[in-house]
Amino acid sequence: MLFCVEMEKDLSNYRKSYEKYELLLKDISDNPMELFQKWFYEVDKFFVEDETNAMTVSTIGLDGFPKNRVVLLKRFTYEGFIFYTNYNSEKGKAIAKNPNVCLSFFWHGAERQVIIKGKAEKVAENLSDGYFESRPRGSQLGAMSSNQSEVVKSREDLEKKLLRVEKEFEGKDIPRPVHWGGYIVKPVEIEFWQGRPNRLHDRIRFLLEDDYNWKIERLAP
């Protein structure tokens, strides 16, 4: 039996008051990566329901449309943010054409967002090798057997290919596919958003200047 569901819903009464923290200029350093590290560790420690390293990666696709997807941050340094993927995937092809990307973190438990504009570039091969070797064997086999973003006939076809790859590498080390590896996103702008009451949220933006110092500004919510 089919049920008819009205495809219209008024969400105007969905409201939440943000009251947990504040973000003041006097409390931050001159380098945004230090504030990111502080926020990351606080969320990771006190808000375990959040997947702290889950982030949205936005690219401009070959069709001209922006596209967002959630991936996992695997490392961050003063230089930038590192994640791993299939270079032949939709996002990989988009980055090859236009390396300007946006990353965003939303930590709902802490009522915080971080939005990062930057340029993506491939990491050194030895870093990709090292991370690939550290992955569970099942994840290695999955990377080897999946032509990410390509159209497939069925789930069964994917599972059959995985079985073939499992047999091929039974008792052997699995090499990193040449089309799989890491990107580092080197930021040029980072915005920290802290929810506040009455929608007067704190927004602090860091802009990278020509001398590689960071300009710090407060934005209206």
C-alpha positions in Angstrom: 0.0 0.0 0.0 1.3 3.4 -0.9 0.9 6.4 1.4 0.6 9.9 0.0 2.8 12.3 1.9 2.4 16.0 1.4 5.7 17.3 0.0 5.5 20.7 1.8 6.5 21.4 5.3 6.8 24.8 7.1 10.0 24.9 9.0 9.8 28.5 10.1 9.3 27.4 13.8 12.5 25.3 13.8 14.7 27.4 16.1 17.6 26.9 18.5 19.2 29.3 20.8 23.0 29.2 20.7 24.4 30.0 24.2 27.4 27.7 25.0 30.5 29.8 24.1 31.8 33.1 22.9 34.6 34.0 20.5 36.4 37.3 21.3 39.4 38.8 19.6 41.4 39.1 22.8 41.2 35.3 23.2 42.8 34.2 19.9 46.3 34.1 18.5 47.7 35.6 15.3 47.6 32.2 13.5 44.3 30.6 12.7 45.7 27.1 12.7 46.3 27.4 16.5 42.7 28.3 17.0 41.6 25.5 14.8 43.7 23.0 16.8 42.2 24.4 20.0 38.6 24.0 18.8 39.3 20.6 17.3 40.6 19.2 20.5 37.8 20.7 22.6 35.1 19.3 20.3 36.9 15.9 20.2 37.1 15.8 24.0 33.8 17.2 25.2 31.4 16.4 22.3 32.0 12.8 21.5 28.7 12.6 19.5 30.3 14.7 16.8 32.6 13.0 14.2 35.2 15.7 14.8 37.2 15.1 11.6 34.2 15.0 9.3 34.3 17.9 6.9 32.5 19.1 3.8 34.6 19.5 0.7 33.2 21.8 -2.0 34.5 21.9 -5.5 33.5 23.4 -8.9 32.6 20.4 -11.1 33.4 20.0 -14.7 29.7 20.8 -15.4 30.2 24.2 -13.8 28.1 23.4 -10.7 29.5 23.5 -7.2 29.3 20.2 -5.3 29.7 19.3 -1.7 30.5 16.0 -0.1 31.6 14.9 3.4 35.1 13.4 3.7 37.4 12.7 6.7 40.2 15.0 7.6 43.3 12.9 8.2 45.9 15.4 9.2 46.3 19.1 9.8 49.5 21.2 10.1 50.5 24.8 10.0 50.6 24.4 6.2 47.0 23.0 5.7 44.5 20.3 5.8 45.0 16.8 4.4 42.5 14.2 3.1 42.7 11.2 0.8 40.6 10.1 -2.1 40.6 8.6 -5.6 42.3 11.1 -8.0 40.0 9.9 -10.8 36.9 10.5 -8.8 34.5 13.4 -9.6 36.1 15.5 -6.9 39.6 14.6 -8.1 38.8 15.7 -11.7 37.2 18.9 -10.4 40.3 19.7 -8.4 42.6 19.0 -11.4 40.7 21.6 -13.4 40.1 24.1 -10.6 42.1 23.7 -7.3 40.2 26.4 -5.5 38.1 24.5 -2.9 36.2 25.2 0.3 36.2 23.1 3.4 33.7 23.4 6.2 33.3 21.8 9.7 30.0 21.9 11.6 30.3 20.9 15.2 26.7 21.1 16.3 27.4 20.1 19.9 29.8 23.0 20.4 27.6 25.3 18.2 30.7 26.0 16.0 31.5 26.2 12.3 34.9 26.6 10.6 34.9 27.6 6.9 38.2 27.4 4.9 38.9 28.7 1.4 42.1 27.3 -0.1 44.0 25.7 -2.9 44.2 21.9 -3.1 47.4 20.1 -4.3 48.5 16.5 -4.2 50.7 15.6 -1.3 54.1 13.8 -1.8 53.8 10.2 -2.9 55.6 8.9 0.2 52.9 10.5 2.4 50.2 8.8 0.4 52.1 5.5 0.5 52.5 5.8 4.3 48.8 6.5 4.9 47.6 3.8 2.5 49.8 1.2 4.3 48.2 2.3 7.7 44.6 1.6 6.4 42.7 -1.5 7.3 43.1 -4.2 4.6 39.4 -4.0 3.8 39.8 -0.3 3.0 42.8 -1.0 0.9 40.9 -3.6 -1.1 38.0 -1.2 -1.5 40.3 1.5 -3.0 41.8 -1.0 -5.3 38.5 -2.4 -6.6 36.3 0.7 -6.9 36.3 3.1 -9.8 35.0 5.9 -7.7 32.2 8.0 -9.2 31.8 5.8 -12.3 28.4 4.3 -13.1 28.1 0.7 -12.2 25.4 -1.8 -13.1 24.7 -3.2 -9.7 25.9 -3.7 -6.1 26.6 -7.3 -7.1 29.1 -6.2 -9.7 31.0 -4.2 -7.1 31.1 -7.1 -4.7 32.2 -9.5 -7.4 35.1 -7.2 -8.3 36.1 -7.0 -4.6 36.2 -10.8 -4.4 38.4 -10.9 -7.5 40.8 -8.4 -6.0 40.8 -10.3 -2.7 41.8 -13.5 -4.5 44.5 -11.6 -6.5 46.2 -10.2 -3.4 45.6 -13.1 -1.1 48.6 -13.4 1.2 50.3 -10.4 -0.4 50.7 -6.8 0.5 48.4 -4.4 -1.4 50.2 -1.6 -3.2 48.7 1.9 -3.2 46.9 2.5 -6.6 48.6 5.3 -8.5 45.3 7.0 -8.9 44.7 7.1 -5.1 46.3 9.5 -2.7 46.2 12.7 -0.6 45.4 16.3 -1.1 46.5 19.2 1.1 44.3 22.3 1.1 46.5 25.3 1.9 44.2 28.0 3.3 44.0 31.6 2.1 40.9 32.4 4.3 39.6 30.8 7.5 36.4 31.9 9.2 35.5 30.8 12.7 31.8 30.9 13.6 30.5 30.6 17.2 26.8 30.5 17.8 25.5 33.2 20.2 22.1 34.2 21.5 19.7 36.3 19.4 21.5 35.3 16.2 24.3 37.7 17.1 26.9 35.1 16.3 30.6 35.6 16.6 32.4 35.5 13.2 36.1 36.0 13.1 37.8 35.8 9.7 41.5 35.3 9.0 42.8 36.5 5.6 46.2 35.5 4.3 48.1 38.6 3.1 50.9 38.9 0.5 53.5 38.9 3.3 52.1 35.6 4.6 50.8 37.2 7.8 47.1 36.9 8.7 44.7 39.8 8.8 42.0 39.3 11.4 38.5 40.8 11.1 35.2 40.5 12.9 32.2 40.0 10.6 28.6 40.9 11.2 26.5 37.8 11.8 
